[in-house]
């Protein structure tokens, strides 16, 4: 989201994280090291002190093994939670030892390398995965949220209708918002779409909304100001947008 109006954001090429590249450190592991009776449908989650780069979260940087055997899985990133996640493609074997290996190839969005950690755990014989949540509705949930936080003459008219000249050419009024976001190339970077259906961590819209700190500016790789101006969106609103994108960004 970019604008030219007073109080709206503006494009900028200034560096986000000047100075030395701080290494990416893991803060928490789920399951924790040496856990017992881990469910066989477990999802592994590593929380970091900075935003992990989704392009580096893969089998050579977050490796699950048992003995000499590699366990394939599906990888992803929860940008809001600063976490890398991995879910094995099939249930693990019951009552068996496994190892999770974290490698420096898993880096931050700033390009700073991670660290090496190896942890072990033992499975049990239970399953605990909850059912997937329902995907939020764009017209009922997402667009009203955008309208409430992006109005004021920037991406909508003051009355919530469509602006004649929306900031940055991005109109978020009800008739225009879905087409303006889903699959649309960002004007600030040629490497990301505003909304990549099914991939919130690779959607520029979500990155544009995330603060570098609790009340801070934009994260690495985002140009101009963080959106919206003022306080960042609270986590529950960020999660709503994330869930809509990861659910395929339906109209």
C-alpha positions, 0 to 999 in steps of 0.5 A: 500500500503506497500513497501520496496523500498526507498521513499515508505512506510513501515509497522509500529506498532507505535501508531497513536494518543498517549495520551488521547482520545479526544472526537468526536465533531460535527461541523456542522449539515445539516439541521441545528437545527430549520430549516423550510421547510426541503425537505421530501427527505432530507439526514441528515449529521453531520460533525465532528472534526475527522473521525467517525467509520462507525461501530458506525453509526447506529440507536442507535447513530443517531436516527430520530424520530417524536413524539413517532415514530422512523424513519428507515433509511440507514446509512453511513460515508463520511470518506473524509468529516469526516461526518456521513450520514443518509437517511430515507428509505422513504420520510418524512411526509410533514409539520411535526416536527421531531427530530434528536438525536446524541448519544455518541455511535457514536465514532471516528476511534480512539475509542473516544466517541462522545456527545449527541445532540438533534435538531428539524426541520420542513419539508416542502412539496418539494423534492430536491434530485439530481440524483446520479452521474455516477460511475467513470470508473476503466480503464479510471479514477481510474487506471491511477490515481493510476499509476500516484501517485504510480509509481516510483518503488513501486507498478509499474515499473518506466515506469508504467508497471508491477514491477517484485516484487511490494512493499508489493506484491501489483501490481497496473499496468493496468493488475493487479490492479483491481484483486489486490484491489477489495475484496482483504484482506489487508496485514496490517489488517485482519479486512478490505479488500483493496476495499469493493465494495459499502463501501468506508468507510470500504475499507482499500485503502481509509483509507490508502490514508487519512491524519490525518491532512491536510499534516499529517500521517496516520489516526487511524487504518492504519499501516505504512505511509500514501500513497502515500509518500509526499503530500496527494491526493487532495480531488477531486482525493479522491472523485473519488476513493470513488465514484468508490468504493461506485458505486460497484467498477466495473471492 
